Amino acid sequence: MRLENKKAIVTGGAGGIGRATSLALAAEGASVAVVDLNAEAAEAVAAEIREAGGTAVAIAADVASEPDIERVVASTVAEFGGVDVVFNNAGIIRRTTAVETTVEEWDRVFGVNVRSIFLMCKHVVPIMEAAGGGSIVNTGSGWGLKGGGQAISYCASKGAVVNMTRALAIDHGPAGIRVNSVNPGDVNTGMLSDEARQLGQDPAAFLAEAADRPLRRMGQPSEIAQAVVWLASDDSSYVTGSALVVDGGGIA
């Protein structure tokens, strides 16, 4: 129970890495606000946590919207009494080159992947400061640390997440707030199948290519979740500003 009595927010919490992390945080004793654009899916995850004996609420929100983020933070504080942990996980990908990417697609990717983190930190940091500290974990990517093909907006946005994490760690470390990024490689979620569709590739062949790394397999959502739990807990009490890579050796 490394997170007993902690209050957590997970964005993009209804599926994939977000769902696995919501469950893992709750299993370690945290009360979890499951935030997602899909209200029904968010409630299903919250219900799963409650059925296992944990505490959770579902909050439907567009994380790129400041009024929605303000509502998420206010609702979490009203429900749980504070915020100790935030996992900024919501993200989308568009598999296009610069020539193919529309301005609207670029703005939406940056809205979900980058602005959402800025907005969440803007509104949650004062609460953490008043409480004496907290832990913020942001989802980056291996492609936030190296380039990738036909994904210019995604690569740019995840690079921004990694360096924004460092800046946040510098600014708010004196207040006892640790800020880190977790950077997965290809993980067995619906996003990978969606990428295959966007690229017009056979899903089975695409997933087989995703497993081409030293450990010879894709990651599982639960493996990323455990890395987030570690970063959220006091087990990583001297870790901040880091970019933890969890990718089976993919960028090695």
TORKOL-4160 file (C-alpha; in steps of 0.2 Angstrom, whole numbers, padded with zeros to 4 digits, m for minus):
252
<pt num="1" X="0000" Y="0000" Z="0000"/>
<pt num="2" X="0013" Y="0013" Z="m0005"/>
<pt num="3" X="0000" Y="0026" Z="m0009"/>
<pt num="4" X="m0012" Y="0024" Z="0006"/>
<pt num="5" X="m0022" Y="0039" Z="0009"/>
<pt num="6" X="m0016" Y="0048" Z="m0007"/>
<pt num="7" X="m0027" Y="0056" Z="m0019"/>
<pt num="8" X="m0024" Y="0054" Z="m0038"/>
<pt num="9" X="m0030" Y="0061" Z="m0055"/>
<pt num="10" X="m0027" Y="0050" Z="m0070"/>
<pt num="11" X="m0031" Y="0058" Z="m0087"/>
<pt num="12" X="m0035" Y="0047" Z="m0102"/>
<pt num="13" X="m0039" Y="0035" Z="m0088"/>
<pt num="14" X="m0052" Y="0024" Z="m0097"/>
<pt num="15" X="m0041" Y="0013" Z="m0108"/>
<pt num="16" X="m0024" Y="0006" Z="m0111"/>
<pt num="17" X="m0010" Y="0013" Z="m0100"/>
<pt num="18" X="m0023" Y="0025" Z="m0091"/>
<pt num="19" X="m0034" Y="0011" Z="m0086"/>
<pt num="20" X="m0020" Y="0000" Z="m0080"/>
<pt num="21" X="m0012" Y="0014" Z="m0070"/>
<pt num="22" X="m0029" Y="0019" Z="m0062"/>
<pt num="23" X="m0031" Y="0001" Z="m0056"/>
<pt num="24" X="m0013" Y="0000" Z="m0050"/>
<pt num="25" X="m0014" Y="0016" Z="m0041"/>
<pt num="26" X="m0030" Y="0011" Z="m0032"/>
<pt num="27" X="m0022" Y="m0006" Z="m0028"/>
<pt num="28" X="m0008" Y="0003" Z="m0019"/>
<pt num="29" X="m0021" Y="0013" Z="m0008"/>
<pt num="30" X="m0024" Y="0029" Z="m0018"/>
<pt num="31" X="m0041" Y="0036" Z="m0021"/>
<pt num="32" X="m0042" Y="0039" Z="m0040"/>
<pt num="33" X="m0051" Y="0051" Z="m0051"/>
<pt num="34" X="m0053" Y="0043" Z="m0068"/>
<pt num="35" X="m0053" Y="0057" Z="m0081"/>
<pt num="36" X="m0058" Y="0053" Z="m0099"/>
<pt num="37" X="m0067" Y="0061" Z="m0114"/>
<pt num="38" X="m0077" Y="0044" Z="m0114"/>
<pt num="39" X="m0089" Y="0046" Z="m0099"/>
<pt num="40" X="m0095" Y="0028" Z="m0100"/>
<pt num="41" X="m0078" Y="0020" Z="m0101"/>
<pt num="42" X="m0072" Y="0031" Z="m0087"/>
<pt num="43" X="m0086" Y="0025" Z="m0076"/>
<pt num="44" X="m0083" Y="0007" Z="m0080"/>
<pt num="45" X="m0065" Y="0009" Z="m0074"/>
<pt num="46" X="m0070" Y="0018" Z="m0058"/>
<pt num="47" X="m0083" Y="0005" Z="m0055"/>
<pt num="48" X="m0070" Y="m0009" Z="m0057"/>
<pt num="49" X="m0059" Y="0000" Z="m0044"/>
<pt num="50" X="m0074" Y="0001" Z="m0032"/>
<pt num="51" X="m0079" Y="m0017" Z="m0034"/>
<pt num="52" X="m0061" Y="m0022" Z="m0029"/>
<pt num="53" X="m0063" Y="m0012" Z="m0013"/>
<pt num="54" X="m0055" Y="0004" Z="m0018"/>
<pt num="55" X="m0061" Y="0022" Z="m0020"/>
<pt num="56" X="m0064" Y="0030" Z="m0037"/>
<pt num="57" X="m0074" Y="0043" Z="m0046"/>
<pt num="58" X="m0076" Y="0045" Z="m0065"/>
<pt num="59" X="m0075" Y="0063" Z="m0072"/>
<pt num="60" X="m0079" Y="0066" Z="m0091"/>
<pt num="61" X="m0068" Y="0080" Z="m0098"/>
<pt num="62" X="m0059" Y="0087" Z="m0113"/>
<pt num="63" X="m0041" Y="0089" Z="m0106"/>
<pt num="64" X="m0037" Y="0102" Z="m0119"/>
<pt num="65" X="m0050" Y="0114" Z="m0111"/>
<pt num="66" X="m0046" Y="0125" Z="m0096"/>
<pt num="67" X="m0063" Y="0125" Z="m0089"/>
<pt num="68" X="m0064" Y="0106" Z="m0090"/>
<pt num="69" X="m0047" Y="0105" Z="m0081"/>
<pt num="70" X="m0053" Y="0117" Z="m0068"/>
<pt num="71" X="m0068" Y="0107" Z="m0065"/>
<pt num="72" X="m0058" Y="0091" Z="m0064"/>
<pt num="73" X="m0047" Y="0098" Z="m0051"/>
<pt num="74" X="m0061" Y="0106" Z="m0041"/>
<pt num="75" X="m0071" Y="0090" Z="m0042"/>
<pt num="76" X="m0056" Y="0079" Z="m0036"/>
<pt num="77" X="m0053" Y="0091" Z="m0021"/>
<pt num="78" X="m0072" Y="0091" Z="m0017"/>
<pt num="79" X="m0073" Y="0072" Z="m0017"/>
<pt num="80" X="m0056" Y="0067" Z="m0009"/>
<pt num="81" X="m0050" Y="0082" Z="0000"/>
<pt num="82" X="m0034" Y="0086" Z="m0010"/>
<pt num="83" X="m0023" Y="0080" Z="m0024"/>
<pt num="84" X="m0006" Y="0071" Z="m0021"/>
<pt num="85" X="m0003" Y="0062" Z="m0037"/>
<pt num="86" X="m0007" Y="0067" Z="m0055"/>
<pt num="87" X="m0004" Y="0055" Z="m0070"/>
<pt num="88" X="m0005" Y="0066" Z="m0086"/>
<pt num="89" X="m0008" Y="0052" Z="m0098"/>
<pt num="90" X="m0021" Y="0058" Z="m0111"/>
<pt num="91" X="m0014" Y="0057" Z="m0128"/>
<pt num="92" X="m0017" Y="0055" Z="m0147"/>
<pt num="93" X="m0007" Y="0052" Z="m0162"/>
<pt num="94" X="m0008" Y="0056" Z="m0180"/>
<pt num="95" X="0003" Y="0046" Z="m0192"/>
<pt num="96" X="0007" Y="0060" Z="m0205"/>
<pt num="97" X="0021" Y="0070" Z="m0212"/>
<pt num="98" X="0023" Y="0089" Z="m0211"/>
<pt num="99" X="0015" Y="0090" Z="m0229"/>
<pt num="100" X="0001" Y="0079" Z="m0225"/>
<pt num="101" X="m0003" Y="0086" Z="m0208"/>
<pt num="102" X="m0017" Y="0099" Z="m0207"/>
<pt num="103" X="m0016" Y="0114" Z="m0195"/>
<pt num="104" X="m0031" Y="0108" Z="m0186"/>
<pt num="105" X="m0023" Y="0091" Z="m0183"/>
<pt num="106" X="m0007" Y="0099" Z="m0177"/>
<pt num="107" X="m0017" Y="0110" Z="m0165"/>
<pt num="108" X="m0027" Y="0095" Z="m0158"/>
<pt num="109" X="m0012" Y="0084" Z="m0155"/>
<pt num="110" X="m0003" Y="0098" Z="m0146"/>
<pt num="111" X="m0019" Y="0102" Z="m0136"/>
<pt num="112" X="m0022" Y="0085" Z="m0130"/>
<pt num="113" X="m0003" Y="0080" Z="m0128"/>
<pt num="114" X="0004" Y="0096" Z="m0122"/>
<pt num="115" X="m0008" Y="0110" Z="m0117"/>
<pt num="116" X="m0017" Y="0097" Z="m0106"/>
<pt num="117" X="m0002" Y="0095" Z="m0095"/>
<pt num="118" X="0002" Y="0114" Z="m0094"/>
<pt num="119" X="m0016" Y="0117" Z="m0089"/>
<pt num="120" X="m0017" Y="0102" Z="m0076"/>
<pt num="121" X="m0001" Y="0108" Z="m0068"/>
<pt num="122" X="m0006" Y="0127" Z="m0068"/>
<pt num="123" X="m0021" Y="0122" Z="m0058"/>
<pt num="124" X="m0015" Y="0107" Z="m0047"/>
<pt num="125" X="0002" Y="0114" Z="m0042"/>
<pt num="126" X="m0005" Y="0127" Z="m0030"/>
<pt num="127" X="m0015" Y="0113" Z="m0021"/>
<pt num="128" X="0001" Y="0102" Z="m0020"/>
<pt num="129" X="0011" Y="0117" Z="m0013"/>
<pt num="130" X="m0001" Y="0120" Z="0000"/>
<pt num="131" X="m0001" Y="0102" Z="0006"/>
<pt num="132" X="0018" Y="0102" Z="0006"/>
<pt num="133" X="0022" Y="0092" Z="m0010"/>
<pt num="134" X="0016" Y="0079" Z="m0023"/>
<pt num="135" X="0021" Y="0069" Z="m0038"/>
<pt num="136" X="0017" Y="0073" Z="m0056"/>
<pt num="137" X="0020" Y="0060" Z="m0069"/>
<pt num="138" X="0018" Y="0064" Z="m0088"/>
<pt num="139" X="0017" Y="0052" Z="m0102"/>
<pt num="140" X="0031" Y="0055" Z="m0115"/>
<pt num="141" X="0037" Y="0042" Z="m0127"/>
<pt num="142" X="0052" Y="0035" Z="m0135"/>
<pt num="143" X="0048" Y="0046" Z="m0149"/>
<pt num="144" X="0050" Y="0061" Z="m0137"/>
<pt num="145" X="0068" Y="0056" Z="m0136"/>
<pt num="146" X="0072" Y="0051" Z="m0154"/>
<pt num="147" X="0063" Y="0054" Z="m0170"/>
<pt num="148" X="0050" Y="0043" Z="m0179"/>
<pt num="149" X="0043" Y="0042" Z="m0196"/>
<pt num="150" X="0026" Y="0049" Z="m0202"/>
<pt num="151" X="0022" Y="0056" Z="m0185"/>
<pt num="152" X="0028" Y="0074" Z="m0185"/>
<pt num="153" X="0015" Y="0081" Z="m0173"/>
<pt num="154" X="0016" Y="0067" Z="m0161"/>
<pt num="155" X="0035" Y="0067" Z="m0160"/>
<pt num="156" X="0036" Y="0086" Z="m0158"/>
<pt num="157" X="0022" Y="0085" Z="m0144"/>
<pt num="158" X="0031" Y="0071" Z="m0135"/>
<pt num="159" X="0048" Y="0080" Z="m0136"/>
<pt num="160" X="0039" Y="0095" Z="m0128"/>
<pt num="161" X="0032" Y="0084" Z="m0114"/>
<pt num="162" X="0049" Y="0078" Z="m0110"/>
<pt num="163" X="0057" Y="0095" Z="m0108"/>
<pt num="164" X="0042" Y="0103" Z="m0100"/>
<pt num="165" X="0043" Y="0090" Z="m0087"/>
<pt num="166" X="0061" Y="0095" Z="m0083"/>
<pt num="167" X="0056" Y="0114" Z="m0082"/>
<pt num="168" X="0042" Y="0109" Z="m0070"/>
<pt num="169" X="0054" Y="0099" Z="m0060"/>
<pt num="170" X="0065" Y="0114" Z="m0058"/>
<pt num="171" X="0052" Y="0127" Z="m0054"/>
<pt num="172" X="0042" Y="0117" Z="m0041"/>
<pt num="173" X="0055" Y="0106" Z="m0033"/>
<pt num="174" X="0058" Y="0118" Z="m0019"/>
<pt num="175" X="0040" Y="0116" Z="m0015"/>
<pt num="176" X="0042" Y="0097" Z="m0013"/>
<pt num="177" X="0034" Y="0093" Z="m0030"/>
<pt num="178" X="0042" Y="0080" Z="m0040"/>
<pt num="179" X="0039" Y="0080" Z="m0059"/>
<pt num="180" X="0044" Y="0065" Z="m0070"/>
<pt num="181" X="0040" Y="0058" Z="m0087"/>
<pt num="182" X="0038" Y="0040" Z="m0091"/>
<pt num="183" X="0042" Y="0036" Z="m0109"/>
<pt num="184" X="0035" Y="0020" Z="m0116"/>
<pt num="185" X="0039" Y="0011" Z="m0132"/>
<pt num="186" X="0026" Y="0002" Z="m0142"/>
<pt num="187" X="0013" Y="m0005" Z="m0129"/>
<pt num="188" X="m0001" Y="m0017" Z="m0133"/>
<pt num="189" X="m0016" Y="m0005" Z="m0133"/>
<pt num="190" X="m0029" Y="0001" Z="m0145"/>
<pt num="191" X="m0018" Y="0015" Z="m0151"/>
<pt num="192" X="m0006" Y="0003" Z="m0160"/>
<pt num="193" X="m0021" Y="m0004" Z="m0170"/>
<pt num="194" X="m0027" Y="0014" Z="m0174"/>
<pt num="195" X="m0009" Y="0018" Z="m0180"/>
<pt num="196" X="m0010" Y="0003" Z="m0192"/>
<pt num="197" X="m0026" Y="0009" Z="m0199"/>
<pt num="198" X="m0020" Y="0027" Z="m0201"/>
<pt num="199" X="m0005" Y="0020" Z="m0211"/>
<pt num="200" X="m0015" Y="0008" Z="m0221"/>
<pt num="201" X="m0005" Y="m0007" Z="m0215"/>
<pt num="202" X="m0010" Y="m0024" Z="m0210"/>
<pt num="203" X="m0013" Y="m0024" Z="m0191"/>
<pt num="204" X="m0004" Y="m0041" Z="m0188"/>
<pt num="205" X="0011" Y="m0036" Z="m0198"/>
<pt num="206" X="0012" Y="m0019" Z="m0189"/>
<pt num="207" X="0011" Y="m0027" Z="m0172"/>
<pt num="208" X="0025" Y="m0039" Z="m0176"/>
<pt num="209" X="0036" Y="m0025" Z="m0181"/>
<pt num="210" X="0032" Y="m0016" Z="m0165"/>
<pt num="211" X="0039" Y="m0031" Z="m0156"/>
<pt num="212" X="0056" Y="m0029" Z="m0165"/>
<pt num="213" X="0066" Y="m0024" Z="m0150"/>
<pt num="214" X="0079" Y="m0032" Z="m0138"/>
<pt num="215" X="0066" Y="m0040" Z="m0127"/>
<pt num="216" X="0057" Y="m0046" Z="m0143"/>
<pt num="217" X="0039" Y="m0041" Z="m0138"/>
<pt num="218" X="0028" Y="m0026" Z="m0135"/>
<pt num="219" X="0025" Y="m0019" Z="m0118"/>
<pt num="220" X="0010" Y="m0022" Z="m0108"/>
<pt num="221" X="0000" Y="m0008" Z="m0100"/>
<pt num="222" X="0002" Y="m0015" Z="m0083"/>
<pt num="223" X="0021" Y="m0014" Z="m0085"/>
<pt num="224" X="0020" Y="0005" Z="m0089"/>
<pt num="225" X="0008" Y="0007" Z="m0074"/>
<pt num="226" X="0021" Y="m0001" Z="m0062"/>
<pt num="227" X="0033" Y="0012" Z="m0068"/>
<pt num="228" X="0021" Y="0026" Z="m0064"/>
<pt num="229" X="0017" Y="0019" Z="m0047"/>
<pt num="230" X="0035" Y="0019" Z="m0043"/>
<pt num="231" X="0037" Y="0037" Z="m0049"/>
<pt num="232" X="0021" Y="0042" Z="m0039"/>
<pt num="233" X="0027" Y="0034" Z="m0023"/>
<pt num="234" X="0040" Y="0038" Z="m0010"/>
<pt num="235" X="0051" Y="0024" Z="m0017"/>
<pt num="236" X="0057" Y="0037" Z="m0029"/>
<pt num="237" X="0058" Y="0051" Z="m0017"/>
<pt num="238" X="0074" Y="0058" Z="m0024"/>
<pt num="239" X="0069" Y="0057" Z="m0042"/>
<pt num="240" X="0063" Y="0072" Z="m0051"/>
<pt num="241" X="0066" Y="0079" Z="m0069"/>
<pt num="242" X="0069" Y="0062" Z="m0076"/>
<pt num="243" X="0064" Y="0054" Z="m0092"/>
<pt num="244" X="0061" Y="0036" Z="m0087"/>
<pt num="245" X="0061" Y="0025" Z="m0103"/>
<pt num="246" X="0051" Y="0009" Z="m0102"/>
<pt num="247" X="0052" Y="0001" Z="m0119"/>
<pt num="248" X="0060" Y="m0016" Z="m0119"/>
<pt num="249" X="0076" Y="m0008" Z="m0126"/>
<pt num="250" X="0069" Y="0000" Z="m0141"/>
<pt num="251" X="0079" Y="0015" Z="m0141"/>
<pt num="252" X="0095" Y="0007" Z="m0134"/>
